[in-house]
Amino acid sequence: MPVIMDADRLGRSLTRIAHEILERNRSIERLALVGIRTRGDVLAKRLAGVLEQITRAPVRTGALDITLYRDDLMRHAVGPQPLVRRTEIPFSIDDQKILLVDDVLYTGRTIRAALDALIDFGRPKEIQLVVLVDRGHRELPIKADYVGKNVPTSLKETVTVRLTETDGADEVSVNQAQ
């Protein structure tokens, strides 16, 4: 299980992404981060913290559950009894720049589901995509605006993101699929 990002590299990646966000958007006034549960929402909160440190201004965050929007809902990956978590977006997304945050970008299907779910909450001015790891193998025409690390993988490998808040440690590893 080779670790490709430890806690230090993960933190540096989020800091770099925060600077790229500020460079591209100039202002955080109409900006909000919405993380895809379960690790995207943790990353969104961390990224908001970094942005707040840099700008000294609060950054709104939310959490999006996409379970019922997935196109594999009835397949073996999710199963007939999906675990539905709460979506928590305590602000209007209308006419806002939304930064959609996820841990790993792979086929693009999770992001497609997240876009569908997000649009049900309103009409954002713009949606930008932030991912910690882009591993390739896209099935849909989706590209991240901000990437922590590009990791070329084979289809026989998986990328595992562990975060202190959910898993007790910060690391990203590449593993052989089971």
Order of alpha helices (4+ residues) and beta strands (2+ residues): beta-alpha-beta-alpha-beta-beta-alpha-beta-beta-beta-alpha-beta
